[in-house]
């Protein structure tokens, strides 16, 4: 490498370390964060069709908690683990963007 070594950043891919230049778009990107298992988020934008749970309700893993319509398809959102509904942050008929926290679990 040349005298501009300070511009290079270490970049690790599959335990191999590379020295590379990054773009400003890469530097400004939203950093990855581990998902909170107590939040049920929308993975695509859509409309809430039906809600099958209420706050304080105990629900078993795999039970349907709401239905989301996106791109003319209905998606049944299931409970990821046994637990209780802490809050429901959407209402029937809401149009929601990607990554919206729909339900919070305890």
Secondary structure as GFF3:
##gff-version 3
##sequence-region A 1 106
A	DSSP	three_ten_helix	5	7	.	.	.	ID=ss1
A	DSSP	beta_strand	9	13	.	.	.	ID=ss2
A	DSSP	beta_strand	16	20	.	.	.	ID=ss3
A	DSSP	alpha_helix	24	28	.	.	.	ID=ss4
A	DSSP	beta_strand	39	41	.	.	.	ID=ss5
A	DSSP	beta_strand	46	51	.	.	.	ID=ss6
A	DSSP	beta_strand	58	59	.	.	.	ID=ss7
A	DSSP	beta_strand	64	70	.	.	.	ID=ss8
A	DSSP	beta_strand	73	78	.	.	.	ID=ss9
A	DSSP	beta_strand	83	88	.	.	.	ID=ss10
A	DSSP	beta_strand	95	96	.	.	.	ID=ss11
A	DSSP	beta_strand	101	105	.	.	.	ID=ss12
###
